[in-house]
Amino acid sequence: MTPAGSLLIATSLNKTYGHTPALDGADFSIHPGEVVAVMGPSGSGKSTLLHCLAGIVRPDSGTVQYNGRELTAMSDSERSGLRRGEFGFVFQFGQLVPELSCVENVALPLRLNGAKRKEAEARAESWMERLEVADVAHKRPGEVSGGQGQRVAVARSLVTSPRVLFADEPTGALDSLNGERVMELLTEAARESRTAVVLVTHEARVAAYSDREVVVRDGKARDMAGVR
């Protein structure tokens, strides 16, 4: 797929850790509402690519453009602002705050952006209902199952209505049944809200929920659209 009309575009990304190249001229693009699976063996550079796309890591060279703005030229505070408001994140182990209830966890991004508690928690509850975890709203993360906890994490990632959702092995800690339900709910919600999803995974069954696959190997990214 060509970058025309893309929301997020990476061009010729290079990133080296010590003497080890993680990315070697990697390119990437994604459109609004599109789900793109980033696949590759362990150590191939797929997580580094995600971190560069999200503005967490600065590439050594190359550019990342988000919505027509050069992410790599932004200040740390500008990139942090994007991650709080326009980007959402789901990680393998959810990374919920154990001291907060599940609804407080989901509402947290809104609270950090200045929303009042009542308003933030009402919106959080709406997302929890959508992700089928409304019944655990007032439980703490340690009191819910792995599948429920990950759906809470997905609700938290979508509560700000992000334009891009970065999901790094979101089902890696779940059994196949829970993993498939998480992916069904995540991709359905994202497509309805026109959120672009960058999905890092090594599992073909998870990648099957995407619109397109990009394979990262030896630091290079290959778009698999039309390649079978």
C-alpha positions in Angstrom: 0.0 0.0 0.0 1.3 3.4 -0.9 1.8 6.1 1.8 -0.7 8.5 0.1 -3.5 9.2 2.6 -1.6 7.5 5.4 -1.9 8.8 9.0 1.6 7.5 10.1 4.5 7.1 7.8 8.1 6.0 8.6 10.8 6.3 6.0 14.3 4.8 6.0 14.5 4.2 9.8 17.8 3.2 11.2 18.5 2.4 14.9 21.5 0.7 16.4 22.1 -0.4 20.0 25.8 -0.6 20.6 27.1 -2.5 17.5 23.8 -4.2 16.9 21.5 -2.8 14.2 17.8 -3.0 15.2 16.5 -1.2 12.2 18.2 -0.9 8.9 16.3 1.3 6.5 12.8 0.3 7.6 9.7 1.8 6.0 6.2 1.7 7.2 2.8 3.3 6.7 -0.7 2.9 8.0 -4.1 4.5 7.1 -6.9 5.6 9.5 -9.0 2.6 10.6 -6.4 0.1 9.3 -5.0 -2.8 11.4 -1.5 -3.7 10.4 0.3 -6.7 11.9 4.0 -6.3 12.3 5.5 -9.8 12.4 9.0 -11.2 12.6 11.2 -13.5 14.7 12.5 -12.5 18.1 15.2 -9.8 17.7 14.1 -8.8 14.2 13.4 -5.2 15.2 9.6 -5.2 15.3 9.3 -3.8 18.8 12.0 -1.2 18.0 9.9 -0.2 15.0 6.8 0.2 17.2 8.7 2.3 19.7 10.1 4.6 16.9 6.6 5.0 15.4 5.2 5.9 18.8 7.9 8.5 19.6 9.2 6.5 22.5 12.6 5.9 20.9 14.3 8.3 18.5 15.7 6.6 15.4 19.4 7.4 14.6 18.2 8.5 11.1 15.1 8.5 9.0 11.8 10.2 9.6 8.4 9.4 11.2 5.5 11.6 10.1 2.2 11.6 12.0 -0.7 13.4 10.5 1.6 15.6 8.4 3.9 16.5 11.3 7.4 15.2 11.7 7.4 13.2 14.9 11.2 12.9 14.9 11.6 16.7 15.1 9.2 17.2 18.0 10.3 18.0 21.5 10.0 15.4 24.3 7.0 17.3 25.7 5.3 17.4 22.3 5.8 13.6 21.9 4.6 13.0 25.4 1.4 15.0 24.7 0.7 12.8 21.6 1.1 9.6 23.7 -1.3 11.0 26.3 -4.0 12.0 23.9 -3.7 10.8 20.3 -1.8 7.5 20.8 -3.0 4.5 22.8 -1.0 1.5 24.0 -1.6 -2.1 24.9 1.2 -4.3 26.2 1.6 -8.0 26.7 1.0 -7.9 30.4 -1.5 -5.0 30.5 0.6 -3.0 33.0 -2.4 -1.9 35.0 -1.8 0.0 38.3 -2.4 -2.6 41.0 -3.5 0.0 43.7 -6.3 1.3 41.5 -9.7 -0.3 40.7 -10.2 -1.4 37.1 -12.5 1.5 36.3 -9.9 3.9 37.8 -7.3 2.3 35.6 -9.4 2.8 32.5 -10.1 6.4 33.5 -6.5 7.2 34.3 -5.5 8.6 30.8 -8.5 11.0 31.0 -7.7 12.1 34.5 -4.1 12.8 33.5 -5.4 15.0 30.7 -7.4 17.0 33.2 -10.9 15.4 33.1 -13.0 15.4 36.2 -13.3 12.1 38.0 -17.0 11.6 37.5 -16.8 12.4 33.8 -13.7 10.2 33.3 -15.2 7.2 35.1 -18.5 7.4 33.3 -16.6 7.3 30.0 -14.4 4.5 31.4 -17.5 2.5 32.4 -18.9 2.9 28.9 -15.7 1.4 27.3 -15.6 -1.4 29.9 -19.1 -2.3 29.0 -18.1 -2.4 25.3 -15.1 -4.6 26.1 -17.4 -6.9 28.2 -15.7 -6.2 31.6 -18.2 -3.8 33.2 -18.7 -6.4 36.0 -15.1 -6.0 37.3 -15.2 -2.2 37.3 -14.6 -1.9 41.1 -12.3 -4.9 41.4 -8.5 -4.4 41.5 -6.3 -5.9 38.7 -5.1 -8.7 41.0 -8.7 -9.9 41.5 -9.6 -10.5 37.9 -8.5 -13.1 35.3 -5.8 -12.5 32.7 -8.3 -12.2 29.9 -10.4 -9.7 31.9 -7.3 -7.7 32.8 -6.2 -7.5 29.2 -9.7 -6.3 28.1 -9.5 -3.7 30.8 -6.1 -2.6 29.4 -7.7 -2.4 25.9 -10.5 -0.2 27.3 -7.9 2.0 28.9 -6.0 2.3 25.5 -9.2 3.4 23.7 -10.8 5.6 26.3 -9.1 8.8 24.9 -10.3 7.9 21.4 -6.7 7.7 20.0 -6.0 8.0 16.4 -3.3 5.3 16.6 -3.2 2.3 18.9 0.1 0.5 19.4 -0.4 -3.1 20.6 2.8 -5.0 21.5 2.0 -8.7 21.8 -1.4 -8.0 23.3 -2.3 -11.6 23.6 1.1 -13.1 24.4 0.2 -13.9 28.1 -3.3 -15.3 27.3 -4.6 -18.7 26.3 -6.0 -19.0 22.8 -9.6 -18.6 23.7 -9.1 -15.4 25.7 -6.6 -14.1 23.1 -9.1 -14.5 20.3 -11.8 -12.7 22.3 -9.4 -9.8 23.1 -8.5 -9.5 19.4 -12.1 -9.6 18.3 -13.1 -6.8 20.7 -10.0 -4.7 20.1 -10.2 -4.8 16.3 -14.0 -4.3 16.2 -13.7 -1.2 18.5 -10.8 0.2 16.6 -12.4 -0.1 13.2 -15.6 1.5 14.4 -13.8 4.5 15.8 -11.4 4.7 12.7 -8.4 4.1 15.0 -5.3 2.8 13.2 -3.8 -0.2 14.9 -0.1 -1.1 14.8 -0.1 -4.7 16.1 3.2 -6.4 16.9 2.9 -10.2 17.1 4.7 -13.4 16.2 1.4 -15.4 16.1 -0.3 -16.0 12.8 -3.7 -16.4 14.5 -3.4 -12.9 15.9 -2.1 -11.4 12.6 -5.2 -12.9 11.0 -7.3 -10.1 12.5 -5.3 -7.5 10.6 -5.9 -6.0 7.2 -2.3 -6.3 6.2 1.0 -7.8 7.4 4.4 -6.2 7.5 7.3 -8.6 8.1 10.4 -7.3 9.9 13.6 -9.3 9.4 17.2 -8.1 9.9 15.9 -4.6 10.6 14.1 -4.2 7.3 10.3 -4.1 6.8 8.5 -5.9 4.0 4.9 -5.2 3.2 3.3 -8.6 2.5 0.2 -7.2 0.8 -0.4 -9.4 -2.3 2.5 -11.7 -1.3 1.4 -15.3 -0.7 
